[in-house]
C-alpha cells in the first residue's frame, strides 16, 4: 500500500533471488515518491510547499519541480481541465476525507477563488514554487501515481528486468516488455456499470494504460451521484462520463490525460487530441451504453 492504493508488480526473470530483490527496490521507490509528493503527509515536500509558498518562493528538488512543471503544462494544454490546484474544491465537496457532501453556494464560491493554474509561479532557474494567493495548494494525486509507476518501471529496466507489469490500484498500469511466451500483456478494463464484468481487454507492450472512473470515489445526494473527478473550471464534479481509459507511452502522461479527457468529454477532447501523438482515449458514456473511442496517431483522428 502506498499513495492510498495498492501497488502490484508481476515480473519475470531467470534469477528468482535477484527478481525478488529488485521488485522490493521498485516498491521502495514508490514509497520514496509518496514521502516526497503526498499532500496527506505533513512531512512531505509538497506539504511544505502548501504551507509556505504563499509567503515566499519555496525551493524544491529537480525531480519534484519537473513534475510540477509537467502538471502546469497539462493544465495549459487542456485549457484548465487538468489542474493540480483543485484541492480546495475536493475539500469543499468532502472528497478529501471521504465524507461526501454538496457544499453551500458560499463554500463553493470560496473554494473556486483558490483554484487555477495561474496562481502558480514557477522559476526554472532557482527551482522554486510560489503561490500568488493565500489558501492555494497543490495536489499531485492526479499525476503522481502514474509517475511512481514510471519510476518503478525505469528501475526494473535499469536492473535488466525485461518483463514486468506494474499497477497502481489498477488505474495506472505500465507494461514492460512482454510476459514469457506471449506477444503482449492482456489487461482488462472493468465494466464501469458492473465491475464484476470486463468491458474490454487491451494488449500492452512497453506502454501505459491509465483509467479514470466515477466509481472510484462517489456519493449520492437527492438522487444525484457525484464523482470525485472535478471540473476545475466549474467547481463541480463531472457528470455524463462513466470512465475514460487512455493508452500512452508513459503512465505519467496517461494519468494526467485521463483526468483531462474525463473533464472535457469525448467531443471536447477532440481538439486536444489533435495536438497529441500516439494517444488513444476510450470514453464510456452512460447515455449511449457503449464505448466511444477517440484515437490520434500521426495526424489521423477516428471515432
Number of C-alpha atoms within 10 A of each C-alpha: 12 19 22 13 13 11 20 17 20 12 20 17 16 8 9 11 9 13 18 14 10 20 23 14 16 22 19 14 17 25 16 13 20 22 19 18 24 22 23 15 15 13 13 17 21 24 20 15 23 22 16 16 24 20 13 13 19 21 18 17 12 13 12 18 19 14 17 22 19 16 23 22 16 21 22 15 14 22 15 22 24 32 29 25 23 27 23 24 28 23 18 22 27 18 19 15 9 14 11 21 16 16 16 11 9 9 14 19 14 14 22 19 14 20 26 19 24 13 17 22 16 19 14 12 6 14 18 19 23 22 24 16 15 14 15 24 26 23 22 21 17 23 25 25 30 27 23 28 30 25 19 25 28 15 17 22 15 11 14 12 22 18 21 24 24 25 26 24 16 18 21 29 31 31 30 25 19 21 20 11 6 8 12 17 23 15 16 14 20 17 15 21 15 10 11 9 12 12 16 11 12 12 14 21 19 19 18 27 30 29 23 26 21 23 18 12 13 19 20 12 10 6 7 9 13 22 23 23 25 25 22 24 16 11 20 21 19 20 18 13 22 22 26 28 26 28 26 22 18 22 32 26 23 32 29 30 32 29 27 29 28 32 26 21 19 21 10 14 18 18 11 17 24 16 12 14 15 13 20 20 26 21 22 25 18 15 9 8 10 11 16 15 18 19 23 21 14 12 12 10 15 10 11
